[in-house]
Amino acid sequence: MPELLAGLLTEHLGQLHTPQTLRLIRARLLRVPLEEPEHALLMQQATAANLSMEDYARGLIRTVLHGHS
């Protein structure tokens, strides 16, 4: 149900929403140390995608995980 609600909001509002960002399910935190150039690139790409760095990084991780399953 949380995934359905997040998907409907994403479609209706035209902005990415996830169950975690809506705080509908408990998220597990993950810290990834980045070098300054990596951090700057991540920030630049997230800004271009109109996403927070956390949402952009989460999307990258999901893309990699689903691509290798």
C-alpha positions in Angstrom: 0.0 0.0 0.0 2.8 2.5 0.8 4.3 1.9 -2.7 0.9 2.5 -4.4 0.3 5.8 -2.5 3.9 7.0 -3.3 3.4 6.1 -7.0 0.1 7.9 -7.2 1.5 11.0 -5.6 4.5 10.9 -7.9 2.3 10.6 -11.0 -0.2 13.2 -9.8 2.3 15.8 -8.6 5.1 15.2 -11.1 7.7 14.9 -8.4 9.3 11.7 -7.1 7.8 10.4 -3.8 8.8 7.2 -2.1 7.3 5.5 1.0 10.4 6.6 2.8 10.2 10.2 1.9 6.5 10.2 2.9 7.6 8.5 6.1 5.1 5.6 5.5 7.6 2.9 6.2 10.8 2.8 8.3 13.9 3.5 6.3 17.3 2.1 7.0 20.1 4.7 7.0 23.2 4.1 5.1 26.3 6.3 5.2 28.6 6.4 2.2 31.8 8.5 2.6 32.5 10.5 -0.5 35.5 12.4 -1.7 34.9 16.1 -2.3 34.8 15.8 -6.1 32.3 12.9 -5.8 30.1 14.9 -3.4 30.2 17.9 -5.8 29.2 15.7 -8.8 26.4 14.0 -6.8 25.1 17.4 -5.8 25.3 18.7 -9.3 23.5 15.7 -10.8 20.8 15.7 -8.1 20.2 19.4 -8.7 19.9 18.9 -12.4 17.3 16.1 -11.7 15.4 18.4 -9.3 15.9 15.9 -6.5 17.5 16.0 -3.1 20.9 14.4 -2.9 19.4 11.6 -0.7 16.7 10.8 -3.2 19.1 10.9 -6.1 21.6 8.6 -4.4 18.8 6.3 -3.4 17.7 6.1 -7.0 21.2 5.3 -8.2 21.6 2.5 -5.6 18.2 1.0 -6.6 19.1 1.2 -10.3 22.4 -0.7 -9.6 20.7 -3.2 -7.4 17.9 -4.0 -9.8 20.3 -4.1 -12.7 22.3 -6.9 -11.0 19.5 -9.0 -9.6 
